[in-house]
Amino acid sequence: MAPTKKVILHYFDLGSKGCGEVVRLILRELRINFEDKRYAYNDTWAKLSKTYQEKGLSVAGKLPVLEMDGHILSQHIPLLRYLSRSAGNYDGSSSYDNWLADAVSDIYVDWRAAMPETLKALKKAISERPNVKEYIASRL
Ligand SMILES: N[C@@H](CCC(=O)N[C@@H](CS)C(=O)NCC(=O)O)C(=O)O
């Protein structure tokens, strides 16, 4: 499948918890006009995922996928790096600067990897406590 000239972000309509939401955010931050193709995150995705794999839009059958600069790009963290580099705002001028940018980026990777478990634990803790506000306040 040949990518279009337009910038198109393919991602779910998942809200802030979805890994592609940060790609939406950075596109907006950089004021890049893009078509925001949103998909339902439900059992309709399995069929579409297969079609997109066959068409070469999504190698792994997952989203986000960004069509940009004549490429079909995937993987949300490399996408963030790509967009930041394109804006001249990622790498520094030395190996140390580059390490620093990668290290900060990888803190996000660690945080993101822990997020599902953290949210599950928070949900459980809240459901076990009748006074949710007090519970949260006691943790701050
Ligand atoms: N390593 C990929 C993972 C992408 C991923 O798992 N996307 C999820 C939504 S956040 C997805 O496509 N789920 C549907 C599926 O697995 O079929 C990335 O970082 O972009």
The ligand as a Gaussian input file, in Angstrom:
#p B3LYP/6-31G(d) Opt

LIG

0 1
 N        4.616000      -1.667000      20.206000
 C        3.453000      -0.986000      19.685000
 C        2.237000      -1.536000      20.388000
 C        0.978000      -1.014000      19.770000
 C       -0.231000      -1.609000      20.441000
 O       -0.183000      -2.600000      21.185000
 N       -1.359000      -0.988000      20.158000
 C       -2.594000      -1.450000      20.716000
 C       -3.434000      -0.249000      21.155000
 S       -2.588000       0.780000      22.328000
 C       -3.340000      -2.227000      19.654000
 O       -3.171000      -2.003000      18.474000
 N       -4.217000      -3.129000      20.086000
 C       -5.051000      -3.896000      19.178000
 C       -4.468000      -5.225000      18.838000
 O       -3.517000      -5.672000      19.519000
 O       -5.005000      -5.877000      17.924000
 C        3.601000       0.524000      19.901000
 O        4.294000       0.926000      20.848000
 O        3.051000       1.310000      19.133000

